[in-house]
Amino acid sequence: MVVTLEAHEHANHISKCLELAILLEASAHKPGNVSVVTNFGKTRYEHFLASAVAARSSFDQAAKQGIAVYYGEVAATCVGVGKIIMDCVRDIDSWQHGGNTLLGTVILLVPIAVAGGMTLAEGDFDASRLRRNIKIVAESTTPEDAVNVYEAMKIAKPSGLGSSPKLDINDPTSTRRILQENVNLFQVFKIAEGYDTICSEWVNNYPVTVELAYPHFIQYVAEGKDLNYAILHTFLQVLAKYPDTFIARKTSVEKAKEVSAEAAQILSAGGLETPEGRRRLAEFDARLRESSNLLNPGTTADIVSAALSISILDGYRP
């Protein structure tokens, strides 16, 4: 693949946007999550900063592959999304000692980076074209992509992974079966879409990210809200409507629904706009942290990172 100066500049721009999105999302004080003012015992704010820096080179590579797809130098099926995800997770693991920080975020952002390359190669950034290109990327994956994502999961060791009814990552024969049965990554995520929002985003063309989180964030910014408000309230909007599947895996679907109901009540009380909303938010945050991080809405944070990525690609600057 020949990387022209323009392609290099596009890829550099995209990787900067995605790195910034991770940094901004990690900095906001979201209930039950690590932030600039809150940490978990093992995983701290600085681990997310290091992870964002480590991830950037993989986003750059993904964007270059997307540009090459647009120019016909690489087939969409040969992008190597799975390997990029695996390499990114491995780099993150080598740059910090806080455990799994960004697995879900990386799985969401790598297709955005590839699609971003395709979109900018075509012309000025456009969110609708980005989404169209994300669909192409997701649906063009291969069995090798699936095997590499399984390896990425083994490196990251996400908590609450549980078991799957088919092609379980904990089953050592799964990767062999994936290759033998020619099951691509899109099909693997299709199996899990009912109980994992990250997988559901992949196979349904990012509906929560694009249709809920992204417009809410842009609306809050347009209204003149500060960045922490915009991120926090976007987070609450997503959590209120979509029970966090990270919580569900570690506890139960019922508990995840209870957390979502509390998020909805905080929004109804005004959130950061009112004393009652702020009181409820502080109590909510404390309650989510009481159970050894079992109630950490990590998937919701991943969705917000993806929405921030699109916002920044579309011109938002803090």
N, C-alpha and C positions, 0 to 999 in steps of 0.2 A: 504494500500500500504506500503510495506516494503522499506524504503529508506536506501540503503547500503552506505558505505563510498564513494565508487566510484561514485554512483549516486549523492550523495551530492556534491562531487567535480565537477562533470560535470555540475550540475545545477548552482553551484556557479560561475563556469567559464562562462557559457552562460549569466547569469544575469549581470556579470561584463562587458562582451563585449557589451551588449545592453545599459547598463547605460553609458558606455564610448561613444558609438555612439551618444547618445542624447546630451551629454555634448560637444562633438566636433562639432556637427552640430550647436548647439546653439551658440557656440563661434565664428564661422566664420562670417565674415562681408558680408552677402548676401543682395542684394538690396531688400528693402521693408520689411525686417524682423528684428526682435529683434536679437541683437548680443552683444558681449562683449563691443562694442563701441556705440551701438544704442538701444534705447528703445522706446516703445509706452507710451502713457500717463498712462494707467492702468497696462499694462503688461510689465514687465522689465526683464532684463537678469537673475537676481537672482531668479525670479519665475520659470524660466526654470531649473536652477540648483536644486532648491528644488524639482521640479517635477521629475527630473531624479533620484534623490535619493529615492523619494517616490515610484517610479515605480519598483525599482529593486526587491523588495520582490515578486511582482506579476510575474515578468519574471522568478524568481527562481521557483515559484510554477508551472508555465507553463512548464518549462524545466523538472521538476520532473514528471509531467503528461506525457510528451513525452517519457521519459525513461520508465515509467510504461507501456505505449502502446507498446513499442518495446518488452518488456519482457512478454507481454500478461496478465499483471496484471489489465489493464484498457482497455476497448474497445475504439476505436477512437471516437465513438459517445458519450462516457461518459467523455471526457476530461474536458468539461465545459468551453470552450473557452469564451463564452459570460459572464459567471460569473467572470472569471479571468479579462476580460476587464472591467467589471463593478466595481469590487473591486479595480482594478488599478486606474481607473478614480476617484473613491471615495477617495482613499488614496491621490492622487495628489491634489484633491480639499481641503483636510484637511491640507495639508502641505504648502500651499501658498495662497495668496490673489490676484493673478493676473488674475483670470478667466481661460478660456479654454486655456491651453498651449499645450497639447499633445494628444488630442483625436484621430486625424488621425494617429499620430505616434504610439500610443498604439494599435489601430486597426490593423496596419500593423505588429507591432513587436511581438505581442502575438503569432500569428501562427508561426513566425520565431523561437520564444523561444521553443514552443512545438516541432516543427520540428527539432530544434537544439538538443533537448534531444534525440529524436529518432535517429538522425544521429550520435551523439557521442556514444550512446549506441551500435551502429552497428560497430563502429571503428573510425579511424581518420576522421577528418572533410573533407567533400567533398561537394562543392557547388552544384553540379548536384544532389547528393543524398538529400541535404537539400531541393532543389526545388521540388523534387519528394515527399518528406514528407510533405512539405507545402500544396501541392495539396490534399494529403490524409486528412490533418487536416481541410482544408477549405470545402471539400466536405462531411465531416462527421459531420457537425454541425446539431443542432436540433432546434425545435421551441423555446425551453427554452433559447437556446443561443441567438436567435433573440430578445426575450423579454428582456433579460438582457442587450443586446447592446442598445436597445431602452432606457432602464433605464439609462445606461451610458451617452447617449446623453442628456437626461434630466438633469443629474447632471452637465455635462460640459457646456451645453447651448451654443453650437457653433453659431457664428453669420452667417447670410445669409442662414439659413437652408432651408427656403422656404417650399413648399409643394410638395408632391409626388402624382403621379396619382393613386397609389395603396398602401394601408397600410401606409398611411401618419403618421409620428411620432406625428404630432400635433392632430391627431384624437384619442380621448380617447378609441375608440372601436378597434383600430388596434391591440393591444396586445391580446385582447380576440379573435379576428379573426385569428391571427397567430396561437394560440393554437388550436382553433376549426378546422381550415383548415389544420393544420399540415404543416405549412410553415417554413422551416428551415432558418438559417441565410444566407446560400449560396444563397438560392432562393430570399431572401429579397434583398441581394446585387445585384443579377442578374437584378432585377427591376430597380435599380439605376445606373447600370454600364455605361449607355449612357451619363450621366451627372455628374458623380462623379468618379474621377480617383482612389480614395481609393477603392471603391466598384469594379471598373473594375480590379484593381490589384488582388483583392481577387478571383474573379470568372475566371480570365484568367491566374492564376498562376504567378503573379508578373512580367509581361513582361517588363514594364518600369524600374522597379528596377533592375532586373537581366540582361536584355539584353542591357540596355542603361546606366543607372546611375552607376552600379557596375563596368562594364568594363572601363568606362571613368575614374572613380576615380583611379582604379588600374593602368591604363595607365599613368595618371599624376604623380602618386607616383613613378612609375618605371622610369619616365623621370627625376626624381629628383626635381620635383616641391615641394614647401613647402605646408603645410597642408591647409592653408587658400586658396591658389591658387587652389589646387586640389578640395576642397569642392566648392568654388565659381564657378569654371569653369564647374564642374559637374552639379551644380545647373542651370547654364545658358544653358547647353546642353539639360537638361530635359525641362526647361521652353521654350526654342526655338522651340522644337518639339511638346510639349504637352501644349496647353493653360491651365492655372491653373483653375481648376474647383471651387476653393474657391473664386477666383476673379469673375468667371462667375456667381456664385450664388448671390454674393453681388452686382454685377453691371449688366453685360451682357456678353454673349458669344463673342460679337463683341469687347468689351473692353478687354477681356482676350486674344483674338487673336492679338490685337494691342500690348499688353504687350509682347507677345511671339515674335512678329516681331521685337520689339526693342531689345530683348535678342539676337536674331539671328544677328542683325546688330552689336551689341557689340562684339560678337564672330568673326564676319567677320573683324571687325576693330582691332582684336588682343587681346581684353580683357585686362588683367593685363600686357600683354607683351609690349604694345605700349602706348605712350602718348595719342594718339587719343582714344584708347580703354579705358584707365583709365578715360579720360575726359567724355566720353559717359556714362561710368558706374556710375560715381559720379552724373551726371545729371539724369540718370535713377533712381538711388536710391532716390534722392530728389523728383523726380516727383511721385514715388510710395507712398511716405509718405505724399504727400500734401492733399490727400482726406480722412482724418480721417481713414486711414488704410483700406479703401475699396479695394485698389490695392495691398494688402499684398499677395504674392504668397505662402500661407501657405501649400497648398497641395504639391507643389514642394519641400518644405522643408521636409515634411513628407517622400517623396520618397527618398530624399538624406539620411535621417536618416536610412531608411531601407537598403539602399545600403552600408552605413557605417557599419551597424550591420553585414552584410554578410562579408564585407572586414575584420573586426576585428575578427570575428569567423574564418576566413580563414588565420589568422596570422598577419594581419597588426598591427603595433604598432607605435604610433606617436614618 
